[in-house]
Amino acid sequence: MMKIFKYLKKYTFLIIIAITFVVFQGLTNLYLPDLMSDIVNSGVVRGNVDYIVNVGLKMLLVTLLNVAAAIISTYFAAKVAMLLGKDLRSMVFTRVMNFSLHEIDKFGTSTLITRNTNDITQIQTVIFMILRLVSLAPVISIGGTIMAVSKSPKLSTVLLVAIPVMSLAVYLIAKYTMPLFRSMQKKLDTLNRILRENLTGVRVIRAFAKTKYEKKRFENANEDLTQTALKVNRIFALVFPLIMLIMNFTIIFLIWYGAVEVDKSALQVGDIMAVMQYVLQIMFSFIMISMIFIFLPRASASAERVYEVINSKTSIKDPEKPMKPLGNGKIEFKNVTFYYEQAKEPALKDISFESKPGEFIGIIGSSGSGKSTLANLLLRFYDVTDGEILIDGVDIRKLSQKELREMISLVPSRPVIFSGTIEENVRIGKKDATEEEIVEALKIAQAWEFVSKLPEGIKTHVSQGGTNLSGGQKQRLAIARGIIGRKNIYIFDDSFSALDFKTDSKVRMALREKLKNSTVFVISLRAATIMNSDKIIVLDKGQIVGLGTHKQLMKTSEVYREIVFSQLSKEEIA
Ligand SMILES: Nc1ncnc2c1ncn2[C@@H]1O[C@H](COP(=O)(O)OP(=O)(O)OP(=O)(O)O)[C@@H](O)[C@H]1O
């Protein structure tokens, strides 16, 4: 939590205003019982109506000041908490945007969402409470004790018992609820993860008739969270009545002992009432502190989680003096080996090959053979474990990530469609693209045939995730987006898998013409898609087991032959 406090520094002025008014509120709180005892002792007991009216008006004014101070301090405390929340949210968001895939894998998306929403709300709540209550409680407890003792030192001795008992209650609450709140946060993460998986995978779940199973999974996680929350509430259910009991006993004692003192004429009635109010105020301030202890552990667990994100270094950094890529996209993989975090086997092992602009390179291999990993390394989503990747003779780690990625266009295997129009979706690939360029890209991607039939053409709205489009239509839009800008390198990562053979071949032919000056990587599981490439890389268990043209590989690569024979007829192969 302390680490998060440093982000409050720039709001020092607002904090000072909030605390000043809280202190003022506390002082007016303490003044009221004093005025009240005065009314009783000098007004009510003596029947002096003028005195009652005078002091009564004074009490009214003090009350109004008290309310005004409470409103102002609440406003500023809330403002500080909200501004801090806003800062933290944008810090977390910016950090996550700069994360490499390695950090995204490490944290997981669900927890990153919870950290940026629920966790920051917890911090905001506790900051608000600290500003309001933590400064009010000492003023009331110290000031209240002084005032109570000044009214009647004898009656105030009750505090000697009440304060240690209340402190013990606060300590017990903190001790037993702290670990429970920490575990609640983790359980909330799990619940969010299951919810997210269910929402994104709703079609698969229904198709495989797994609704019941998923419902059970969600219910288990929900039950787990509820049980922990119930444990916390059981502690409160036990401790709060206990606190009320202590308070009521204290009042009984004060009335009894006060009555004895009044009887002896050692004390006035008004003073008993004032002491009673002071003691109650002091005890309430302890309850306030215990409220902080309830929220603080939860918020400090949240603060740790938020700080972990803000403070985590991205493993992929730009060099201090980035070099400029010279040339038009000659690529060289030199003995590249790559392990995913905590993986025992390398995803790629000793990969070496070269490619020149104008070449169409097919990458084929069974599922899990390392094809997408190869594309991820070229884009520097991950850094190689060993070896190097050169573009125009320069190690990609010596280029700025922005410049490197500006040279490359990636059409991922799962097309990402944003809510907006078709035009807006394609324009992501080139900000200033004209309408003609958009239509041309759609034509090359063979998407124009369905887009032109839509009532609003390229202005047609697509929903988030492209749910109102078919798989093949989404892929074609993603291809149009990928090719609209001029790039040196294009990577189509299994981007034709949802297209029928005829459309697949039409798209490839159109791409050949449009991208003839660039290096084009076509990753596919289908031999027909990559057969006509200038060069084919055959991957198997992360290693290159064949490199050459279709004809050469048919003679030299056993793995390639197996793939081809399993997919194509003799006529197609020839
Ligand atoms: N983020 C990741 N963390 C850990 N291991 C991963 C990660 N991504 C992929 N792998 C592993 O690396 C290996 C290669 O995966 P990759 O995605 O490159 O295969 P692929 O050939 O593209 O497969 P597919 O054709 O099914 O997409 C696989 O064994 C996979 O389990």
The ligand as a Gaussian input file, in Angstrom:
#p B3LYP/6-31G(d) Opt

LIG

0 1
 N        2.439000     -18.729000     -25.320000
 C        2.964000     -19.950000     -25.254000
 N        3.490000     -20.385000     -24.098000
 C        4.052000     -21.614000     -24.006000
 N        4.133000     -22.492000     -25.030000
 C        3.614000     -22.107000     -26.206000
 C        3.007000     -20.824000     -26.380000
 N        2.599000     -20.733000     -27.667000
 C        2.933000     -21.898000     -28.259000
 N        3.550000     -22.726000     -27.398000
 C        4.093000     -24.069000     -27.701000
 O        5.074000     -23.919000     -28.708000
 C        4.959000     -24.931000     -29.681000
 C        4.791000     -24.319000     -31.071000
 O        3.584000     -23.602000     -31.126000
 P        3.119000     -22.797000     -32.416000
 O        1.902000     -22.027000     -32.047000
 O        4.261000     -22.039000     -32.952000
 O        2.740000     -23.979000     -33.403000
 P        2.071000     -23.914000     -34.841000
 O        2.917000     -24.740000     -35.732000
 O        1.818000     -22.500000     -35.260000
 O        0.702000     -24.655000     -34.557000
 P       -0.725000     -24.454000     -35.251000
 O       -0.605000     -24.873000     -36.686000
 O       -1.588000     -25.390000     -34.488000
 O       -1.103000     -23.023000     -35.067000
 C        3.772000     -25.772000     -29.269000
 O        4.298000     -26.924000     -28.641000
 C        3.015000     -24.964000     -28.269000
 O        2.473000     -25.753000     -27.270000

